[in-house]
């Protein structure tokens, strides 16, 4: 993989066992009408979904993808007539000429560019600005296209990225989609892809065959860092921060490691030290961040989670990801100072704090409770 960008076949190598399972499903000729791909973020679920669609429509009909037939070439560009993509979109604007809503021109350009990027890089995460849900209009348009007559070659494949966002709000899109699953169109396979299977309606889950994805292997992540000419001494820290999430790996490789280390150490000091001044600033800063930049808030709290999980592993004499990194001394110091600390309990508190944003809770109070609980669990 040295000096090469990610391509469509790389994702199959990264998830070799899952890809082998899907190959067997394809060869058996007993395809289901709906599958649910679930697993941690950045593990290649979406890329595998694209590859599976390509396999089901490859004109050579072998046990693997030829990559050179007209069908494979069109699928590679995500411009295949048998492929339908559903993903979160901004609120649709009402069109005076029709009852249906529509995207404005700027959003259409952004969506088209995102699809191009996805075609180039199977690990690319499509994030459309102001897109918080999969609109019901997308489901209505999908139903119309799926029930149209088409030639019998190949198989229609629907990929639903961030499928849990069908269920946002009153769940109109989810209910409309459920009807589609209950009356699946002929010669069609629907694949729901999500990091948060628990947010899907149980009735949707029950109508899908589930395919579970593990996180990416550290060796795969390490090889990718090496291919990007990352300094060998920096790789252990980057692997530890990425934790098998390729989105994280792509993000962290663009950051200053010195600044990341300083950020983590400052966050830990704010959490662990009984300093009213630091606590006050922590509460003010992160209450504001939760409202203005929830993604950045989640990133910072993910760093905290990784640090405390590493402290827990060190406490139990287990291998941990920061063993050969500049963060090791701080972890060892903390464990010696708080020898009976309940680090897993702190991790759960951090997860609840991030979840409080979606519940629209009063963040200053949530953060006060987090700091008080952290102090209690350190002294357990």
C-alpha positions as CSV (number, residue, x, y, z in Angstrom):
1,X,0.0,0.0,0.0
2,X,3.1,2.2,0.1
3,X,2.7,5.6,-1.6
4,X,-0.8,4.8,-2.9
5,X,-4.1,6.5,-2.3
6,X,-7.1,4.5,-1.0
7,X,-8.9,2.8,-3.9
8,X,-12.0,0.6,-4.2
9,X,-10.1,-2.7,-3.7
10,X,-8.3,-1.5,-0.5
11,X,-11.5,-1.5,1.5
12,X,-12.0,-5.2,0.7
13,X,-8.5,-6.0,2.0
14,X,-9.2,-4.0,5.1
15,X,-12.4,-6.0,5.8
16,X,-11.3,-9.4,4.4
17,X,-13.6,-11.6,6.5
18,X,-16.7,-9.5,5.9
19,X,-15.9,-9.4,2.2
20,X,-15.5,-13.1,2.1
21,X,-18.9,-13.5,3.7
22,X,-20.5,-11.2,1.1
23,X,-18.8,-13.1,-1.7
24,X,-20.4,-16.3,-0.4
25,X,-23.8,-14.6,-0.2
26,X,-23.4,-13.5,-3.8
27,X,-22.3,-16.9,-5.0
28,X,-25.2,-18.7,-3.3
29,X,-27.7,-16.9,-5.5
30,X,-29.9,-16.5,-2.3
31,X,-29.7,-12.8,-2.0
32,X,-31.8,-11.1,0.6
33,X,-33.9,-8.1,-0.1
34,X,-32.4,-6.1,2.8
35,X,-29.2,-6.0,4.7
36,X,-28.0,-4.0,7.7
37,X,-24.3,-3.1,7.8
38,X,-23.4,-2.0,11.3
39,X,-20.1,-1.4,13.1
40,X,-17.9,1.4,14.5
41,X,-17.2,4.6,12.6
42,X,-14.5,4.6,10.0
43,X,-14.4,0.8,9.4
44,X,-15.2,0.8,5.7
45,X,-18.9,-0.2,5.8
46,X,-19.9,2.3,3.1
47,X,-17.0,1.3,0.8
48,X,-17.9,-2.4,1.2
49,X,-21.5,-1.6,0.3
50,X,-20.3,0.0,-2.9
51,X,-18.1,-3.0,-3.7
52,X,-21.0,-5.4,-3.0
53,X,-23.2,-3.4,-5.5
54,X,-20.4,-3.7,-8.0
55,X,-20.1,-7.4,-7.4
56,X,-23.8,-8.0,-7.9
57,X,-23.7,-6.2,-11.2
58,X,-20.3,-7.3,-12.6
59,X,-20.9,-8.6,-16.2
60,X,-18.5,-11.5,-15.8
61,X,-20.5,-12.9,-12.9
62,X,-17.5,-14.5,-11.2
63,X,-16.6,-14.9,-7.6
64,X,-14.9,-11.6,-7.6
65,X,-15.1,-8.2,-9.3
66,X,-13.5,-7.9,-12.7
67,X,-13.2,-4.1,-12.4
68,X,-13.0,-3.6,-16.2
69,X,-16.5,-4.4,-17.6
70,X,-18.8,-1.4,-18.5
71,X,-20.9,-2.1,-15.4
72,X,-17.9,-2.1,-13.0
73,X,-16.6,1.1,-14.5
74,X,-20.0,2.9,-14.1
75,X,-20.3,1.6,-10.6
76,X,-16.8,2.8,-9.7
77,X,-17.9,6.3,-10.6
78,X,-21.2,5.9,-8.6
79,X,-23.0,6.6,-11.9
80,X,-24.7,3.2,-12.4
81,X,-28.3,3.0,-13.4
82,X,-28.8,0.1,-10.9
83,X,-27.3,2.0,-8.0
84,X,-29.4,4.3,-5.8
85,X,-27.8,6.4,-3.0
86,X,-29.7,7.7,0.0
87,X,-27.9,10.0,2.6
88,X,-28.8,13.0,4.8
89,X,-29.7,16.2,3.0
90,X,-30.4,19.8,4.0
91,X,-34.0,20.8,4.3
92,X,-35.6,20.8,0.9
93,X,-37.0,24.1,-0.4
94,X,-40.6,24.2,-1.6
95,X,-40.9,24.4,-5.4
96,X,-43.7,26.6,-6.7
97,X,-44.2,24.3,-9.7
98,X,-44.5,21.0,-7.8
99,X,-45.6,19.8,-4.4
100,X,-42.3,18.2,-3.8
101,X,-39.3,20.0,-2.3
102,X,-36.0,20.4,-4.0
103,X,-32.4,21.3,-3.2
104,X,-31.1,24.7,-4.3
105,X,-28.4,24.9,-6.9
106,X,-25.5,25.4,-4.3
107,X,-26.6,22.3,-2.4
108,X,-26.8,20.3,-5.6
109,X,-23.2,21.3,-6.5
110,X,-22.1,20.3,-3.0
111,X,-23.8,16.9,-3.2
112,X,-22.4,16.2,-6.7
113,X,-18.9,17.0,-5.5
114,X,-19.3,14.8,-2.4
115,X,-20.4,11.9,-4.6
116,X,-17.3,12.4,-6.8
117,X,-15.1,12.3,-3.7
118,X,-16.8,9.2,-2.5
119,X,-16.1,7.5,-5.9
120,X,-12.4,8.3,-5.6
121,X,-12.0,7.3,-1.9
122,X,-14.3,4.6,-0.4
123,X,-13.4,5.9,3.1
124,X,-14.5,9.4,2.3
125,X,-17.3,10.5,4.6
126,X,-20.0,12.5,2.9
127,X,-21.1,15.4,5.1
128,X,-23.4,17.8,3.4
129,X,-23.7,21.2,5.3
130,X,-27.0,21.5,7.3
131,X,-27.9,17.9,6.6
132,X,-29.4,16.4,9.7
133,X,-31.8,13.8,8.4
134,X,-32.8,11.7,5.4
135,X,-35.9,13.5,4.1
136,X,-39.1,11.7,3.3
137,X,-39.0,13.2,-0.2
138,X,-35.9,11.0,-0.9
139,X,-37.9,7.9,0.1
140,X,-40.8,8.9,-2.2
141,X,-38.5,9.5,-5.1
142,X,-36.8,6.2,-4.4
143,X,-40.1,4.3,-4.4
144,X,-41.0,5.7,-7.8
145,X,-37.6,4.7,-9.4
146,X,-37.5,1.2,-7.9
147,X,-40.9,0.2,-9.1
148,X,-40.2,1.3,-12.7
149,X,-39.6,-1.5,-15.2
150,X,-36.0,-2.1,-16.2
151,X,-34.0,-4.7,-17.9
152,X,-33.4,-8.0,-16.1
153,X,-29.6,-7.9,-16.2
154,X,-27.9,-7.2,-12.9
155,X,-29.6,-6.2,-9.7
156,X,-30.8,-2.8,-8.3
157,X,-28.9,-1.9,-5.1
158,X,-29.9,0.9,-2.7
159,X,-27.2,2.1,-0.3
160,X,-28.5,4.1,2.7
161,X,-25.6,6.0,4.3
162,X,-26.2,7.1,8.0
163,X,-29.4,5.1,8.0
164,X,-30.1,6.0,11.6
165,X,-31.0,9.5,10.4
166,X,-34.1,8.1,8.8
167,X,-35.5,8.1,12.3
168,X,-34.9,11.8,13.2
169,X,-37.9,13.9,14.3
170,X,-41.3,12.3,13.9
171,X,-39.9,9.4,11.9
172,X,-41.9,10.0,8.7
173,X,-39.0,8.9,6.5
174,X,-38.5,5.8,8.7
175,X,-42.1,4.8,8.4
176,X,-42.1,5.4,4.6
177,X,-38.9,3.3,4.3
178,X,-40.5,0.5,6.4
179,X,-43.3,0.2,3.9
180,X,-40.6,-0.2,1.2
181,X,-39.0,-3.1,3.2
182,X,-42.4,-4.7,3.7
183,X,-43.0,-4.7,0.0
184,X,-39.5,-5.1,-1.5
185,X,-39.3,-4.4,-5.3
186,X,-38.4,-7.2,-7.5
187,X,-34.7,-7.9,-8.1
188,X,-33.6,-5.2,-5.6
189,X,-31.3,-5.3,-2.6
190,X,-31.4,-2.6,0.0
191,X,-28.4,-2.0,2.3
192,X,-28.8,0.2,5.4
193,X,-25.4,1.4,6.7
194,X,-25.0,2.9,10.2
195,X,-22.7,3.5,13.1
196,X,-25.7,3.7,15.4
197,X,-27.9,0.6,14.9
198,X,-29.6,1.3,18.3
199,X,-31.2,4.4,16.8
200,X,-33.0,2.5,14.1
201,X,-36.6,1.4,14.5
202,X,-36.8,-2.3,15.8
203,X,-39.3,-3.0,13.0
204,X,-36.7,-1.9,10.4
205,X,-33.9,-3.9,12.0
206,X,-36.1,-7.1,12.1
207,X,-36.6,-6.9,8.3
208,X,-32.8,-6.9,7.5
209,X,-30.1,-9.5,7.6
210,X,-27.3,-8.1,9.8
211,X,-23.7,-8.0,8.8
212,X,-21.4,-6.9,11.6
213,X,-18.2,-5.0,10.9
214,X,-15.2,-5.0,13.3
215,X,-13.0,-1.9,13.7
216,X,-10.0,-1.8,11.3
217,X,-6.9,-3.6,12.4
218,X,-4.0,-1.5,13.8
219,X,-1.7,-3.1,11.2
220,X,-3.8,-1.7,8.4
221,X,-3.8,1.7,10.0
222,X,-0.1,1.5,10.6
223,X,0.6,0.6,6.9
224,X,-1.4,3.5,5.8
225,X,0.5,5.9,8.0
226,X,3.8,4.5,6.6
227,X,2.5,5.0,3.1
228,X,2.0,8.7,4.0
229,X,5.6,9.0,5.1
230,X,4.7,9.7,8.7
231,X,7.7,9.8,11.0
232,X,8.1,6.3,12.6
233,X,8.3,7.9,16.1
234,X,4.8,9.5,15.6
235,X,3.0,6.4,14.4
236,X,2.3,4.8,17.8
237,X,0.6,7.9,19.0
238,X,-1.5,8.2,15.8
239,X,-2.5,4.6,16.0
240,X,-3.5,5.0,19.6
241,X,-5.6,8.0,18.8
242,X,-7.2,6.5,15.7
243,X,-8.2,3.2,17.4
244,X,-9.2,1.5,14.2
245,X,-11.2,4.4,12.9
246,X,-10.0,5.5,9.4
247,X,-11.9,8.8,9.6
248,X,-9.9,9.6,12.7
249,X,-6.6,8.5,11.1
250,X,-7.3,10.8,8.2
251,X,-8.1,13.7,10.6
252,X,-5.2,13.2,13.0
253,X,-2.6,13.0,10.2
254,X,-3.4,16.6,9.3
255,X,-3.0,17.9,12.9
256,X,0.1,19.0,14.8
257,X,0.9,16.2,17.2
258,X,2.5,18.6,19.6
259,X,-0.7,20.6,19.8
260,X,-2.7,17.4,20.2
261,X,-0.5,16.3,23.1
262,X,-0.8,19.7,24.8
263,X,-4.6,19.6,24.3
264,X,-4.9,16.2,25.9
265,X,-2.7,17.1,28.8
266,X,-4.6,20.3,29.5
267,X,-7.9,18.5,29.3
268,X,-6.7,15.9,31.8
269,X,-5.4,18.6,34.2
270,X,-8.8,20.3,34.1
271,X,-10.6,17.1,34.8
272,X,-8.2,15.6,37.5
273,X,-7.2,18.7,39.5
274,X,-9.4,20.1,42.1
275,X,-8.9,23.7,40.8
276,X,-12.0,26.0,40.9
277,X,-10.4,28.3,38.3
278,X,-9.7,25.5,35.8
279,X,-13.1,24.0,36.4
280,X,-14.9,27.3,35.8
281,X,-13.0,27.8,32.5
282,X,-13.6,24.2,31.4
283,X,-17.4,24.6,32.0
284,X,-17.6,27.9,30.3
285,X,-15.5,26.9,27.3
286,X,-17.2,23.5,26.7
287,X,-20.8,24.8,27.3
288,X,-20.1,27.3,24.5
289,X,-18.5,24.6,22.3
290,X,-21.4,22.2,22.8
291,X,-23.7,24.8,21.3
292,X,-21.5,26.2,18.5
293,X,-19.4,23.2,17.4
294,X,-20.7,19.9,18.7
295,X,-18.4,18.0,16.4
296,X,-15.3,19.6,18.0
297,X,-16.8,19.0,21.4
298,X,-17.2,15.3,20.6
299,X,-13.6,15.1,19.3
300,X,-12.2,16.5,22.6
301,X,-14.3,14.2,24.7
302,X,-13.2,11.2,22.5
303,X,-9.6,12.1,23.3
304,X,-10.5,12.1,27.0
305,X,-12.1,8.7,26.7
306,X,-9.1,7.2,25.0
307,X,-6.8,8.6,27.7
308,X,-8.9,7.2,30.6
309,X,-9.3,3.9,28.8
310,X,-5.5,3.7,28.5
311,X,-5.2,4.6,32.2
312,X,-7.6,1.7,33.0
313,X,-5.5,-0.7,30.9
314,X,-2.3,0.4,32.6
315,X,-3.9,0.0,36.0
316,X,-4.8,-3.6,35.1
317,X,-1.3,-4.3,33.7
318,X,-2.7,-4.6,30.1
319,X,-1.2,-3.4,26.9
320,X,-2.4,0.1,26.1
321,X,-2.0,2.3,22.9
322,X,0.1,5.1,24.4
323,X,2.8,2.9,25.9
324,X,5.5,4.3,23.6
325,X,4.2,7.8,23.3
326,X,4.8,11.1,25.2
327,X,1.5,10.5,27.0
328,X,2.8,7.5,28.9
329,X,4.3,9.4,31.8
330,X,1.1,11.3,32.5
331,X,-0.9,8.1,32.5
332,X,1.5,6.3,34.9
333,X,1.6,9.3,37.2
334,X,-2.2,9.4,37.4
335,X,-2.6,5.7,38.1
336,X,0.0,5.9,40.9
337,X,-1.7,8.9,42.4
338,X,-5.2,7.4,42.1
339,X,-4.4,3.8,42.6
340,X,-8.0,2.7,43.3
341,X,-9.6,5.0,40.6
342,X,-12.6,3.6,38.7
343,X,-11.5,4.7,35.2
344,X,-14.3,2.8,33.3
345,X,-16.9,4.8,35.3
346,X,-15.3,8.0,34.2
347,X,-15.5,6.8,30.6
348,X,-19.2,6.2,31.0
349,X,-19.6,9.7,32.4
350,X,-17.9,11.1,29.4
351,X,-20.1,9.2,27.0
352,X,-23.2,10.4,28.8
353,X,-21.9,14.0,28.6
354,X,-21.5,13.8,24.8
355,X,-25.0,12.3,24.6
356,X,-26.5,15.2,26.5
357,X,-26.1,17.5,23.5
358,X,-28.5,15.5,21.4
359,X,-31.0,15.5,24.4
360,X,-30.7,19.3,24.5
361,X,-29.8,19.2,28.2
362,X,-28.4,22.2,30.1
363,X,-24.7,21.8,29.4
364,X,-23.2,23.9,32.2
365,X,-25.0,21.7,34.8
366,X,-24.0,18.5,32.8
367,X,-20.4,19.5,32.9
368,X,-20.5,20.4,36.6
369,X,-21.8,16.9,37.3
370,X,-19.1,15.4,35.1
371,X,-16.3,17.1,37.0
372,X,-17.8,16.1,40.4
373,X,-18.3,12.5,39.3
374,X,-14.8,12.4,37.9
375,X,-13.4,13.5,41.3
376,X,-15.5,10.9,43.1
377,X,-14.4,8.1,40.7
378,X,-10.7,9.0,41.0
379,X,-11.0,8.6,44.8
380,X,-13.0,5.4,44.7
